[in-house]
Amino acid sequence: MRVLATAGHVDHGKSALVRALTGMEPDRYEEERRRGLTLDLGFVWTRLGPDGDHLAFVDVPGHERFVPTMLAGAGPVPAVLFVVAADQGWQPQSQEHLAVLDALGVRHAVLAVTRSDLADPEPVRVDAMARLAETSLGKVASVAVSSVTGAGLDELRAELARMTAELPDPDPEADVRLWLDRAFTVRGHGTVVTGTLGAGTLRVGDRLVTGDGSAVLRVRGLQSLHENRESVSGVARVAVNVHGQGDAGLRRGQVLLTPERWLTTEVIDVRVGGEPVAELPRQATLHIGTAAVPVTLRPLGEDTARLTLGRSLPLRIGDRAVLREPGGGRVPCGVTVLDVRPPRLTRRGAGRARAAELAALTGRPDGAAELRRRKLIRRADLAAMGAPAPAAPVTGDWLADETYWDGLRARLAAETDRHARAHPLDPGLPTEAARRLLGLPDRALVDALAEASPRLRVDNGRLYGPDTPGLPAPVRAAVDAVRRDLARTPFRAPEAGRLEELGLNRRTLAAAVTAGALLRIADGIVLLPGADTEAAAVLRTLPQPFTLSEARRALDTTRRVAVPLLEFLDTRGLTERVDDQRRRCRTGPAAEGGRPTAAFGSDGDRYR
C-alpha cells in the first residue's frame, strides 16, 4: 500500500478529486457534505490498476482555521497530491500548505490542476510548478483534471502510479511508532484507533505502549482498508483494536510504540530552517506526526535552538517536524532533531559552546559520532535515539568510545596505585570506590576495565596493581615471628596475647591476610597459607570417620583451634560431617589440593 495526503487551498476541489479517483466519500460528517467544506481528516482508497498497489488518501481540510488538522494528516505521510484550482489559481492556503510540506521535507508529489473545465489550466499549472520547484518537492509531474467531466483522471492515475513506484520501501522490522489520528469505541470490540503506519509491522497479539508510558495495550484486532488482517507492515493505513487499562483515554495526537525501544524526551536540540532563530517567537507549537505540542524556544546558534516541550514525545535523531506560531501569523519553520538527550546548560558560556557543537551535527543518525560525543552509553539507548551501534559492547550492553575507554583504563591503574601507596595495610582499591572515582554508572564497567588491563587484577572485589607495595616493615617482622612460631607446630595458632605482643591487631592482621601472608581460620585465629590442605592431608591418615578429639591429637593443637579449623575445612569441601560427633575427609578434586610450597617457603616472597 502507498499513502498520500492531499494539500491545497479551501474549495479547490481536493475532496471532489479523491472522490472521483476512488469512488468513496472522504467527508465523514453530514455537516461537511452539506456545506461542501472539509472539517476533519477523511480516509479513502483505490487500486492503481488491476494488479497495482492500493493507494490510500488522507484528505485534509484547506481552510486556514484547520491548518493544525492538515498538519495532523500530512505529518506521518511520505507523499502528497497537491491541488490548485484552474479558476482561482494560487491562494493563501496553497502557500501555507506548501510551506508545511517544505518544512516536513516531503519530496514526492503530483500536482493536480482541478476545474480545468472552467478555466485554462496552463497559466495556473506553470505558476504552481515554479512555486513547488523552490521547495523540497522540487520538479513534480502535473495533470489538468476535472472531477465533473472526468477529463485527465486516467492521466492522473498514471502519474500517481509512477510517483508511488519511486517511494522508498520502509523497513518492516523497524520499531513501531503509530501516531493516532482517530480514536473511537465500537460496540462489542472496545477502543479502535487509526493512523498511518510509516514503518515496522503490527501483529495481532502485539503489545504496544503509549507515548507517555502510562499504559500497555494489547492488539486484539487489525484492519487495513476495511479488511481484517493478522499483520500489517508500513506504509499503510491501519485501524487497531486495542485493549488494556487506559485505552479509553486515547485520542488524536497520542502515539503507540514498540515497548522498550523508544526514549521519550521533553528537551531537544534542533536545527531550524527558514527564518533566523533569533527572530522566532519564544512560544510556539511543535507539530510532529499527529501531535501538536507547545514549546519554549531558546536560541543557541544562527540556525540551532533548544526546545522545551510541553509534554514528552518519543523522538529520534533526524526526525522532521514543523514549528508554527499559534494563530499562524508567521510562515511555519521546519526543524530537524539533532539531539534527544542534550546536556544541561548551567555554566556561563555553555550555550555558546553548545551552539558550536551543534553546528557540526548533520541531523543524520551516526552511531560512531554519537558515541564519540557521549563517550559511554548503553547500546539500547543509542538505538532508541535512532543511531546504530558502531561497535560491540565493552561489557553487557555498554558501548564506549575507544579513546575514552583507553583513558579510563589508564586512570583506573593510576587510582589503584595511588590507593595502594596511601593505604599500605589495605592496598586493594574496592571496585565500588573505583566506580565513584571514575564517575562510572555501573560497577561492571570497572571489572571490564580491569580485565582489559594487563596491569590490574581483581581479588574479592578489590583491585591490585603489579606495583602494590608490600607490608610495612613492622608488620612483615611480626608475620615472620608468627611463621617461626608455627614452624614446628603448624596448627597451634598464636594466642591473642602473643599476637598483641607482636603488634598484630585486627587491622594489621587483616592486611597480612589480604596480602596472602597469613590464613584467617576464624576471628583472632590465623595459620600459615596452605595450612588447610596440610591439615586435610594429616586427617586423611586417620581411620575414617574421626572425632574432634582424634583430629585434635593428630594435628597437635588445642580445642580452641581444632573446632574452627574443622569448620573451615568443611566450608572448603575438604571434610564433611557424618553425624553430630564424627567427620570424614572428602575425596575428589576439592580434597586434593596438596601443600603449596610457596606458602611454606622461608624467603617470604609471598607477602613481600
C-alpha positions in Angstrom: 0.0 0.0 0.0 1.0 3.6 -0.6 -0.4 6.5 1.3 -0.7 10.1 0.1 -2.1 13.3 1.7 -4.0 16.0 -0.2 -2.9 19.6 0.1 -4.3 22.9 -1.2 -6.5 25.9 -0.6 -10.0 25.5 0.7 -12.7 24.9 -2.0 -10.2 23.9 -4.7 -11.7 20.5 -5.1 -9.5 18.2 -3.1 -12.4 16.1 -1.7 -14.2 16.0 -5.1 -11.0 14.9 -6.8 -10.3 11.9 -4.4 -14.0 11.1 -4.6 -13.7 10.9 -8.4 -10.5 8.8 -8.1 -11.7 6.3 -5.6 -15.5 6.3 -5.8 -15.5 6.8 -2.0 -16.8 9.7 0.1 -13.9 11.3 2.1 -16.2 13.7 4.1 -17.4 11.6 7.1 -19.8 14.2 8.6 -23.2 15.3 7.4 -22.2 18.9 8.0 -19.1 18.5 5.7 -21.3 17.2 2.9 -24.0 19.8 3.5 -21.5 22.8 3.5 -19.2 21.3 0.9 -16.3 22.1 3.3 -13.9 19.5 4.8 -13.7 20.0 8.6 -11.7 16.9 9.6 -9.5 14.3 8.1 -11.0 11.9 5.6 -9.7 8.5 4.5 -10.4 6.8 1.1 -8.5 4.5 -1.2 -8.4 2.9 -4.6 -6.2 0.4 -6.5 -3.8 1.7 -9.2 -4.7 -0.8 -12.0 -6.0 -4.4 -11.7 -2.7 -5.6 -10.3 -1.4 -2.4 -8.8 -0.8 -1.3 -5.3 -3.6 0.1 -3.1 -3.3 3.9 -2.9 -4.9 5.5 0.2 -5.6 9.2 0.6 -5.6 11.2 3.7 -7.9 14.1 2.7 -7.1 17.2 4.7 -9.1 20.4 5.2 -8.0 23.5 3.3 -9.4 26.3 5.4 -7.0 28.4 7.3 -8.7 27.6 10.6 -7.9 24.0 10.2 -4.1 24.1 9.4 -3.3 22.1 12.6 -5.7 19.4 11.3 -3.9 19.5 8.0 -0.6 19.0 9.8 -2.0 16.0 11.6 -3.0 14.4 8.3 0.2 15.3 6.4 2.7 14.7 9.2 3.0 10.9 9.0 2.6 10.7 5.2 5.6 10.5 2.8 3.9 11.9 -0.4 1.2 14.4 -1.4 -1.3 15.2 -4.1 -1.2 19.0 -4.3 -4.3 20.6 -5.7 -4.7 24.1 -7.2 -8.0 25.2 -9.0 -7.6 26.5 -12.5 -10.3 29.1 -12.0 -8.8 30.6 -8.8 -5.1 30.0 -9.1 -2.6 30.2 -6.2 -4.2 31.2 -2.9 -3.0 31.8 0.8 -3.6 28.3 2.0 -1.9 27.0 -1.1 1.2 28.8 0.1 0.8 27.8 3.8 0.3 24.1 2.8 3.3 24.2 0.6 5.3 25.8 3.5 4.2 23.0 5.7 5.3 20.3 3.2 8.6 22.0 2.7 9.1 22.2 6.5 8.4 18.5 6.8 10.9 17.8 4.0 8.3 16.0 1.8 10.0 15.1 -1.6 7.3 13.3 -3.5 4.2 14.9 -5.1 1.9 15.2 -8.0 0.3 18.5 -8.9 -3.4 18.4 -10.0 -4.9 21.5 -11.5 -8.6 21.0 -10.9 -11.6 22.6 -12.5 -9.8 22.6 -15.8 -13.3 22.6 -17.4 -13.9 26.1 -16.0 -10.7 27.9 -17.0 -7.5 27.4 -18.9 -5.3 25.4 -16.5 -1.9 26.2 -18.2 -1.1 29.6 -16.5 -2.0 28.1 -13.1 0.0 25.0 -13.8 3.1 26.9 -14.8 2.8 29.2 -11.7 2.3 26.3 -9.3 5.1 24.3 -10.8 7.5 27.1 -10.3 6.5 27.6 -6.7 6.8 23.9 -5.9 10.2 23.7 -7.6 11.6 26.1 -5.0 10.8 23.7 -2.1 11.7 20.2 -1.0 9.2 18.9 -3.6 11.3 20.0 -6.5 10.2 19.3 -10.0 7.0 17.3 -10.0 4.6 15.8 -12.5 1.4 17.8 -13.2 -2.0 17.0 -14.7 -5.0 19.1 -15.5 -8.2 17.4 -14.4 -11.9 17.9 -14.0 -13.8 16.0 -11.3 -17.0 16.8 -13.1 -16.2 15.7 -16.6 -13.6 13.1 -15.7 -11.0 14.7 -18.0 -7.4 13.9 -17.0 -8.3 11.4 -14.3 -6.7 8.4 -16.2 -3.6 10.5 -16.8 -3.5 11.5 -13.1 -3.8 7.8 -12.0 -0.8 7.0 -14.3 1.3 9.8 -12.7 0.3 8.7 -9.2 1.3 5.2 -10.1 4.7 6.4 -11.4 5.3 8.6 -8.3 4.3 6.0 -5.8 6.6 3.4 -7.5 9.5 5.7 -6.7 8.7 5.9 -3.0 11.3 4.1 -0.8 10.2 0.9 0.8 10.2 1.2 4.7 11.8 -1.3 6.9 9.2 -3.9 8.1 11.4 -4.7 11.1 11.6 -1.1 12.3 10.3 -0.1 15.7 6.6 0.9 15.5 5.6 4.5 16.1 2.0 4.9 15.2 0.7 8.5 15.5 -3.1 8.4 16.2 -5.4 10.5 14.0 -8.7 8.9 15.3 -9.9 7.1 18.4 -13.4 5.8 18.9 -15.4 3.0 20.5 -17.0 0.1 18.6 -19.8 -1.8 20.4 -18.6 -5.3 21.2 -15.0 -4.5 20.4 -13.9 -1.6 22.6 -11.4 1.0 21.6 -10.3 1.4 18.0 -7.6 3.8 16.9 -6.4 4.6 13.4 -3.3 6.1 11.9 -0.7 5.9 9.1 1.9 3.2 9.9 5.1 4.6 8.5 7.3 1.6 9.1 7.6 -1.6 11.1 4.9 -4.3 11.4 1.8 -4.6 13.6 0.5 -8.1 14.5 -2.5 -9.3 16.4 -1.3 -10.1 19.9 1.4 -7.5 19.9 1.8 -5.3 23.0 2.2 -1.6 22.5 2.9 1.2 25.0 1.5 4.7 25.0 3.9 7.5 24.4 3.8 8.7 28.0 4.4 5.1 29.2 1.2 5.2 31.2 -0.5 2.2 29.6 0.5 -1.1 28.0 -2.1 -2.2 25.4 -2.7 -5.5 23.5 -3.6 -5.5 19.9 -6.9 -7.5 19.7 -7.5 -7.0 16.0 -6.2 -5.2 12.9 -7.9 -3.8 9.8 -6.4 -2.2 6.7 -8.8 -0.9 4.0 -11.7 -2.5 5.9 -10.2 -5.9 5.7 -9.3 -7.9 8.8 -5.6 -8.7 8.9 -3.3 -10.7 11.2 -0.4 -8.3 10.4 0.2 -5.0 8.6 3.5 -3.5 7.6 4.1 0.1 6.8 3.4 2.2 4.9 -0.3 1.6 5.5 -3.5 3.0 6.8 -4.4 0.8 9.7 -7.2 0.5 12.3 -6.1 -1.1 15.5 -8.5 -2.6 18.1 -6.6 -2.2 21.4 -7.4 -3.4 24.9 -5.9 -2.5 28.2 -6.2 -0.2 31.2 -6.1 3.4 29.8 -7.3 2.6 26.3 -10.4 4.8 26.7 -8.2 7.8 27.1 -6.6 7.6 23.7 -7.1 10.5 21.2 -5.6 12.2 18.2 -2.0 13.4 18.8 -1.1 10.4 21.0 1.2 7.7 19.8 1.6 3.9 20.3 5.1 2.4 20.4 7.0 -0.8 20.4 7.8 -1.3 24.1 11.3 -0.6 25.4 12.6 0.7 22.0 11.9 4.4 22.3 13.2 7.2 24.5 10.7 10.0 25.4 12.1 13.5 25.9 10.9 16.9 27.0 14.1 18.7 25.8 15.6 18.6 22.3 18.2 20.4 20.3 17.1 21.2 16.8 18.2 22.8 13.5 15.7 25.3 12.3 15.1 26.1 8.6 13.6 29.3 7.3 13.8 32.4 9.5 16.8 33.2 11.7 16.3 31.6 15.1 16.8 34.9 16.9 13.7 36.3 15.2 11.4 33.4 16.1 8.8 33.7 18.9 9.8 32.2 22.2 6.5 30.4 22.5 5.4 28.2 19.6 3.8 24.9 18.7 5.7 21.8 17.5 3.9 19.6 15.1 5.2 16.1 14.5 3.1 13.1 13.4 -0.3 14.0 14.5 0.9 15.7 17.7 0.8 19.4 18.4 2.8 20.3 21.5 3.5 23.8 22.9 7.2 24.5 23.2 9.5 27.1 24.6 12.4 28.1 22.3 15.9 29.1 23.4 18.2 30.2 20.5 21.6 28.7 20.6 23.3 29.4 17.2 22.2 31.1 14.0 20.1 28.1 13.0 20.0 26.0 16.1 17.8 26.1 19.2 16.8 24.2 22.3 13.1 23.3 22.6 11.5 22.6 25.9 8.3 20.6 25.2 5.0 20.9 27.0 4.8 17.1 27.2 7.3 14.3 26.4 7.4 12.8 23.0 9.2 9.7 21.5 11.7 11.4 19.2 14.8 10.3 17.4 17.8 11.9 15.7 16.8 13.1 12.2 13.1 13.4 12.9 11.5 16.2 10.9 8.8 18.5 12.5 7.1 21.8 12.0 7.4 24.8 14.3 4.4 27.1 14.0 3.4 30.3 15.7 0.0 30.0 17.4 -2.5 31.7 15.2 -0.3 31.2 12.1 1.0 34.7 11.8 4.3 33.5 10.5 5.4 31.0 7.9 5.9 27.6 9.5 9.5 26.6 10.1 10.9 23.1 9.6 13.0 21.6 12.3 15.4 18.7 12.3 16.0 16.9 15.6 19.8 16.9 16.3 19.8 15.6 19.9 17.1 13.9 22.1 19.3 13.8 25.2 21.1 17.1 25.2 23.4 18.2 28.1 22.2 20.7 30.6 23.3 24.3 30.1 24.2 25.5 33.5 27.6 27.1 33.3 28.4 30.5 31.9 29.2 30.2 28.2 27.6 26.8 27.9 25.1 28.0 25.3 27.8 29.3 23.0 29.8 26.1 23.4 26.7 24.0 22.7 26.0 26.1 19.6 29.5 25.3 18.2 28.9 21.6 18.9 25.5 21.6 17.2 26.9 23.4 14.1 28.9 20.3 13.3 25.9 17.9 13.5 24.1 16.9 10.4 20.8 15.5 11.7 21.6 12.1 10.2 21.9 9.3 12.7 25.6 8.4 13.1 26.3 5.9 15.8 30.1 6.5 15.8 29.7 10.2 16.1 27.2 9.9 18.9 29.5 7.5 20.8 32.4 9.9 20.4 30.3 12.7 21.9 28.7 10.7 24.6 31.7 8.6 25.4 29.7 6.0 27.3 26.1 4.8 26.5 24.0 1.7 26.6 23.5 0.1 23.2 19.7 0.1 23.7 19.7 3.8 24.5 21.7 4.6 21.4 19.4 2.6 19.2 16.4 4.3 20.8 17.9 7.6 19.8 17.9 6.3 16.2 21.6 5.6 15.8 23.0 2.1 15.2 25.7 0.7 17.4 29.1 1.3 15.8 31.0 -1.4 17.7 30.5 -4.3 20.1 29.8 -3.6 23.8 32.7 -3.5 26.2 30.6 -5.3 28.8 26.9 -6.2 29.0 25.0 -3.6 26.9 27.6 -0.8 27.4 29.3 0.9 24.5 32.4 3.0 25.0 34.3 5.3 22.8 37.7 3.7 22.2 39.8 6.8 23.1 37.7 7.4 26.2 37.9 3.8 27.2 41.7 3.8 27.0 41.8 6.9 29.1 39.6 5.2 31.7 41.9 2.2 31.8 44.9 4.4 32.5 43.1 6.4 35.2 42.0 3.2 36.9 45.5 1.9 37.0 46.7 5.2 38.4 44.0 5.3 41.1 44.8 1.7 42.1 48.4 2.6 42.6 47.6 5.7 44.5 45.3 3.9 46.8 47.9 1.2 47.5 50.6 3.8 48.4 48.1 5.7 50.6 46.9 2.5 52.4 49.7 0.0 52.7 47.8 -2.0 55.2 44.8 -2.2 52.9 46.2 -1.8 49.4 43.3 -3.2 47.4 41.0 -0.5 45.9 37.4 -1.5 46.3 35.7 -1.7 42.9 32.8 0.4 44.1 35.2 3.1 45.2 36.8 2.9 41.8 33.5 3.3 40.1 32.8 6.5 42.1 36.3 7.9 41.4 35.9 7.4 37.7 32.3 8.6 37.6 31.0 5.4 36.0 27.3 4.4 36.1 27.9 0.6 36.5 30.4 -1.4 38.5 30.6 -3.9 35.7 32.5 -1.3 33.7 35.2 -1.3 36.4 35.5 -5.1 36.1 35.7 -4.8 32.3 38.5 -2.2 32.6 40.5 -4.3 35.0 40.1 -7.4 32.8 41.3 -5.4 29.8 44.3 -4.1 31.6 47.5 -6.3 32.0 48.5 -4.2 35.0 45.4 -4.9 37.1 43.8 -7.9 38.9 40.6 -8.2 40.9 40.5 -10.3 44.1 37.5 -10.4 46.3 36.1 -7.2 44.9 39.3 -5.2 45.2 41.8 -4.0 42.6 45.5 -4.6 42.8 48.3 -3.4 40.6 51.7 -5.0 39.8 53.5 -2.4 41.9 51.3 -2.9 45.0 53.6 -2.1 48.0 54.4 -4.9 50.4 53.6 -4.9 54.0 55.2 -2.3 56.2 58.4 -3.5 57.9 56.9 -3.8 61.4 54.0 -6.0 60.1 56.4 -8.0 58.0 58.6 -8.7 61.0 55.6 -9.7 63.1 54.4 -12.1 60.4 58.0 -13.6 60.3 57.8 -14.2 64.0 54.4 -16.0 63.6 56.0 -18.1 60.9 58.8 -19.1 63.2 56.3 -19.9 66.0 54.4 -22.2 63.6 57.4 -23.9 62.1 57.3 -26.9 64.5 53.6 -26.9 65.4 51.8 -25.5 62.3 48.3 -25.9 63.8 48.9 -24.3 67.1 47.7 -20.8 66.3 49.2 -18.0 68.3 47.2 -16.9 71.4 45.7 -13.4 71.5 48.4 -12.3 73.9 51.1 -13.4 71.6 49.5 -11.6 68.6 49.2 -8.4 70.7 52.8 -8.8 71.8 53.9 -8.9 68.2 51.7 -5.8 67.4 49.3 -7.7 65.2 45.9 -6.1 65.9 42.7 -6.5 63.9 43.8 -4.1 61.2 47.3 -5.4 60.7 46.1 -9.0 60.8 43.6 -8.1 58.0 46.4 -6.6 56.0 48.5 -9.7 56.4 45.6 -11.9 55.4 44.8 -9.7 52.3 48.5 -9.8 51.3 48.4 -13.6 51.5 50.9 -13.8 54.3 48.5 -15.4 56.8 45.4 -17.6 56.6 42.5 -16.5 58.7 40.6 -19.5 60.1 38.3 -17.6 62.4 38.2 -14.3 64.3 41.6 -14.0 66.0 42.9 -17.4 64.8 45.5 -17.4 62.0 47.7 -20.0 60.5 50.1 -20.0 57.6 48.8 -20.1 54.0 48.2 -23.7 52.9 47.5 -24.9 56.5 44.0 -26.0 55.4 45.2 -28.5 52.8 48.1 -29.6 55.1 45.6 -30.3 57.9 43.4 -32.3 55.4 46.4 -34.4 54.4 47.1 -35.3 58.1 43.4 -36.1 58.8 43.3 -38.5 55.8 45.8 -40.7 57.6 43.3 -41.3 60.4 40.7 -44.1 60.3 37.6 -42.7 58.8 35.3 -41.3 60.2 37.1 -39.5 63.1 36.1 -37.4 66.1 37.1 -33.9 67.1 39.3 -35.4 69.8 41.1 -37.7 67.3 41.6 -34.8 64.9 43.0 -32.5 67.7 45.6 -35.1 68.7 46.6 -35.8 65.1 47.1 -32.1 64.4 48.8 -31.5 67.7 46.6 -28.5 68.5 44.1 -27.2 71.0 40.3 -27.4 71.0 40.4 -23.6 70.6 41.9 -24.1 67.2 40.6 -27.5 66.2 36.9 -26.6 66.3 37.1 -23.6 63.9 39.7 -25.4 61.8 37.4 -28.3 61.2 34.5 -26.0 60.4 36.8 -24.2 58.0 37.7 -27.5 56.3 34.0 -28.2 56.0 33.4 -24.9 54.1 36.3 -25.7 51.8 34.9 -29.1 50.9 37.9 -30.9 52.4 35.9 -32.6 55.2 32.3 -33.3 55.9 30.1 -34.3 58.9 28.9 -37.8 59.2 26.9 -37.1 62.4 27.0 -34.8 65.4 30.2 -36.4 66.7 32.2 -37.5 63.6 33.6 -36.3 60.3 35.4 -37.8 57.4 37.7 -36.5 54.7 36.1 -35.9 51.3 37.6 -37.3 48.1 37.7 -35.7 44.7 39.3 -32.6 43.2 38.4 -30.3 46.1 40.1 -32.6 48.6 43.4 -33.0 46.6 44.8 -29.5 46.9 48.2 -30.6 48.2 50.6 -28.4 50.1 51.6 -25.2 48.2 55.4 -25.0 48.5 55.5 -21.2 48.1 53.2 -20.7 51.2 55.7 -22.5 53.5 58.9 -21.2 52.0 61.4 -19.4 54.1 62.0 -16.4 52.0 58.6 -14.7 52.5 58.2 -13.7 48.8 54.5 -14.5 49.0 53.8 -11.3 51.0 56.7 -9.0 50.2 
